[in-house]
């Protein structure tokens, strides 16, 4: 990938938004989250935590009561909404994160449909990937390519391409990650953040951005939900989809490094909420993470 660029600390310094004295919770970006379910309520709390810790001015959560309760337990500042009401009248948000941990729940599906139809910027994860990619491939593109970010891992990338009638195996995807991420980006007219130990972002038109390697301890349940929340905050702040994906992946990996440092020179296991809680340490300006090149 000689034509790929690499995302660095300097990229972050140039693009990541920092609040000014005149900002309020709305100007900093409102992130809407349609995630989690009765079966997987933890996904909702993790996405919301990722968004909040990354600096969203406000986070709105849409989902079933069990997930609402867990969200409020972890992040009491969250504004919660019933999905039945949301499908009729979508709350105001600068960007929506949809799909993490969703299950068969018709009202939540309708809320995701309303977010798609609104034309607002979208981060699309897990259970919404195939739905959104198929709709966009068929021409339903209320949000522009610069405003939609798909966040699959390799298995989800393969399944989404198969849903678009591209016959591809897991081995083929693994052997050419950038090539198949580009294929999905072109087919769906959206940026694609392909997650992994070396994440990358592909855009329609073929541009690819490589991220520095992430700690192996990051490969644990729920960390992708935190990443989706961080990306939602980046998108709500005004970054385009490709930059939002690259910035979120960079922050996510650096937060994992911080969280896994249990003592000087000693790294070890982490869980997803550890990563979310470390995000503010990474985003603290004029401190070590911003002055050490990655």
C-alpha positions in Angstrom: 0.0 0.0 0.0 2.5 2.5 -1.1 -0.2 5.1 -1.7 -1.6 4.9 1.8 -1.0 7.6 4.3 -0.3 7.0 8.0 -2.3 8.7 10.8 0.0 10.3 13.4 0.0 12.5 16.4 0.4 15.5 14.1 -2.8 14.5 12.4 -4.6 14.5 15.7 -3.2 17.9 16.7 -4.3 19.4 13.4 -7.8 18.1 13.4 -9.1 17.1 16.8 -11.5 19.8 18.2 -10.9 21.4 21.5 -13.7 23.5 23.2 -13.3 27.2 23.5 -14.8 29.7 26.0 -17.8 30.4 23.8 -18.9 26.7 23.3 -21.9 25.1 24.9 -23.1 21.5 25.0 -24.8 21.9 21.6 -21.9 23.5 19.8 -19.6 20.8 21.1 -21.7 18.1 19.4 -24.7 16.0 20.3 -24.3 12.3 19.7 -27.3 10.1 19.3 -26.9 6.4 20.0 -29.2 3.6 18.9 -27.5 0.5 20.3 -27.8 -2.3 22.8 -30.9 -4.4 23.4 -32.6 -6.5 26.1 -30.2 -9.3 25.2 -27.1 -7.0 25.0 -27.6 -4.0 27.2 -23.9 -3.6 27.9 -23.2 -2.5 24.3 -25.4 0.6 24.9 -23.4 1.6 28.0 -20.1 1.1 26.3 -21.0 3.2 23.2 -22.4 6.0 25.3 -19.3 5.9 27.6 -17.0 6.1 24.6 -18.9 9.1 23.2 -19.0 10.9 26.5 -15.4 10.3 27.4 -14.3 11.6 24.0 -15.9 14.9 24.7 -19.4 14.9 23.3 -21.4 17.9 24.5 -24.4 15.7 25.0 -25.2 12.1 24.4 -28.8 10.9 23.7 -29.5 7.2 24.0 -32.4 5.4 22.2 -33.1 1.8 23.3 -35.2 -0.6 25.5 -35.7 0.0 29.2 -33.1 -2.5 30.4 -30.4 -0.8 28.4 -31.6 2.6 29.4 -31.2 1.7 33.1 -27.7 0.4 32.5 -26.7 3.5 30.5 -28.0 5.8 33.3 -26.2 3.8 35.9 -22.8 4.3 34.1 -23.5 7.7 32.6 -26.3 9.6 34.5 -25.8 12.7 32.3 -27.2 10.8 29.3 -30.6 11.8 27.9 -32.6 8.7 27.2 -35.5 8.2 24.7 -37.9 5.4 24.0 -37.4 3.9 20.6 -41.1 4.0 19.8 -41.2 7.7 20.3 -38.0 8.3 18.4 -39.1 6.5 15.2 -41.9 9.1 15.0 -39.8 12.1 15.9 -36.0 11.8 15.9 -34.3 13.9 18.6 -31.7 16.5 17.5 -28.2 15.1 17.1 -25.2 16.1 15.0 -24.3 12.5 14.4 -25.8 9.0 15.2 -24.1 5.8 16.2 -26.2 2.8 15.2 -26.0 -1.0 15.4 -23.8 -2.0 18.3 -25.5 -4.8 20.2 -28.9 -4.5 18.5 -31.1 -7.5 18.3 -34.5 -8.3 17.0 -36.5 -5.4 18.3 -38.9 -3.7 15.7 -39.1 -0.4 17.4 -35.3 0.0 17.5 -35.1 -1.0 13.9 -37.6 1.7 13.1 -35.4 4.2 15.0 -32.4 3.2 13.0 -34.4 3.7 9.8 -35.3 7.2 11.0 -31.7 8.0 11.7 -30.8 6.8 8.2 -33.6 8.8 6.6 -32.7 12.0 8.5 -29.5 12.5 6.4 -27.5 13.1 9.6 -23.9 11.8 9.8 -23.8 8.1 10.8 -21.4 5.7 12.5 -22.6 2.2 11.6 -21.5 -0.8 13.6 -22.3 -4.5 14.0 -26.0 -5.2 13.6 -26.7 -2.3 11.3 -23.8 -2.8 8.8 -25.6 -5.0 6.3 -28.8 -3.0 6.4 -27.1 0.4 5.8 -24.6 -0.9 3.3 -27.4 -2.6 1.2 -29.6 0.6 1.4 -26.7 2.8 0.2 -25.6 0.4 -2.5 -29.2 0.5 -3.8 -29.1 4.3 -4.0 -30.7 5.3 -0.6 -28.0 7.9 0.4 -29.6 10.6 2.4 -26.2 11.2 4.1 -23.3 11.9 1.8 -20.3 9.6 1.6 -18.2 12.0 3.7 -20.8 11.7 6.5 -21.1 7.9 6.8 -18.6 5.6 8.6 -18.9 1.8 8.6 -16.9 0.1 11.4 -16.6 -3.7 10.6 -14.0 -6.1 11.8 -12.8 -8.7 9.2 -15.7 -11.1 9.7 -18.3 -8.3 9.5 -16.6 -6.9 6.4 -16.9 -10.3 4.7 -20.5 -10.8 5.7 -21.4 -7.3 4.5 -19.7 -7.8 1.2 -21.6 -11.1 0.8 -24.8 -9.3 1.5 -23.9 -7.0 -1.4 -23.3 -10.2 -3.6 -19.6 -10.2 -3.5 -18.4 -13.8 -3.1 -15.4 -13.5 -0.8 -13.8 -15.8 1.8 -12.3 -15.0 5.2 -8.9 -15.9 3.9 -9.2 -13.5 1.0 -10.2 -10.7 3.2 -7.4 -11.3 5.6 -4.9 -11.4 2.7 -6.0 -8.1 1.2 -7.6 -6.1 4.0 -7.2 -2.7 2.3 -8.4 -4.0 -1.0 -11.7 -5.4 0.4 -12.2 -2.3 2.6 -11.9 -0.2 -0.5 -14.4 -2.5 -2.3 -17.0 -2.0 0.5 -16.3 1.8 0.6 -17.0 2.0 -3.1 -20.0 -0.2 -3.1 -21.7 1.5 -0.1 -20.4 5.1 -0.9 -19.2 5.4 2.7 -15.9 5.5 4.6 -14.9 2.1 6.1 -12.9 1.7 9.3 -11.6 -1.9 9.2 -10.8 -2.8 12.8 -7.9 -5.0 13.8 -4.4 -5.0 15.3 -3.5 -2.5 12.5 -6.7 -0.7 11.7 -7.2 1.2 8.5 -9.7 3.5 6.9 -10.8 3.3 3.3 -12.8 6.0 1.4 -14.8 5.9 -1.8 -12.3 6.6 -4.6 -9.6 4.4 -3.0 -7.8 6.6 -0.4 -6.5 4.5 2.5 -5.2 5.7 5.9 -3.2 3.3 8.1 -3.3 3.5 11.9 -0.3 2.6 14.1 -0.5 -0.9 15.7 -2.8 -1.3 18.6 -2.0 -3.2 21.8 -3.0 -6.9 21.7 -4.8 -6.5 25.0 -7.4 -4.5 23.1 -8.8 -7.7 21.6 -11.6 -8.2 24.2 -15.3 -8.0 24.2 -17.0 -4.5 24.0 -14.0 -2.5 22.9 -15.4 -2.0 19.5 -18.5 -0.5 21.1 -16.3 2.1 22.8 -14.6 2.8 19.5 -18.0 3.4 17.8 -18.8 6.0 20.5 -15.5 7.8 20.1 -16.1 7.9 16.3 -19.6 9.3 16.9 -18.1 12.2 18.9 -15.6 12.9 16.2 -18.3 12.9 13.5 -20.6 15.1 15.6 -17.8 17.6 16.0 -17.6 18.2 12.3 -14.9 15.8 11.1 -15.5 14.0 7.9 -16.1 10.3 8.1 -12.7 9.1 7.1 -10.9 11.5 9.5 -13.4 10.7 12.3 -12.6 7.0 11.8 -8.9 7.5 11.8 -8.9 9.8 14.8 -11.2 7.5 16.8 -9.0 4.4 16.1 -5.9 6.4 17.1 -7.5 7.5 20.4 -8.8 4.1 21.1 -5.4 2.4 20.7 -3.6 5.0 22.8 -6.3 4.7 25.5 -5.8 1.0 25.5 -2.1 1.5 26.0 -2.8 3.8 29.0 -5.3 1.4 30.5 -3.1 -1.7 30.2 -0.2 0.0 32.0 -0.9 -1.3 35.5 2.4 -0.2 36.8 5.6 1.1 35.3 6.9 -1.4 32.8 4.1 -3.8 33.5 1.2 -4.2 31.0 -1.7 -6.6 31.3 -5.4 -7.3 30.7 -8.0 -4.6 30.2 -11.8 -4.5 29.8 -13.8 -2.2 27.5 -14.8 0.3 30.2 -11.1 0.7 31.1 -10.4 1.9 27.6 -13.3 4.4 27.8 -12.1 5.7 31.1 -8.6 6.3 29.7 -9.8 8.3 26.8 -9.6 11.7 28.6 -6.0 11.0 29.5 -5.2 10.7 25.8 -7.1 13.8 25.0 -5.5 16.0 27.7 -3.7 18.7 25.8 -0.1 19.7 26.6 0.5 16.4 28.4 2.6 13.4 27.5 0.3 11.6 25.0 0.3 14.8 22.8 4.0 15.3 23.1 5.2 11.8 22.3 5.1 10.8 18.6 3.1 7.7 17.8 
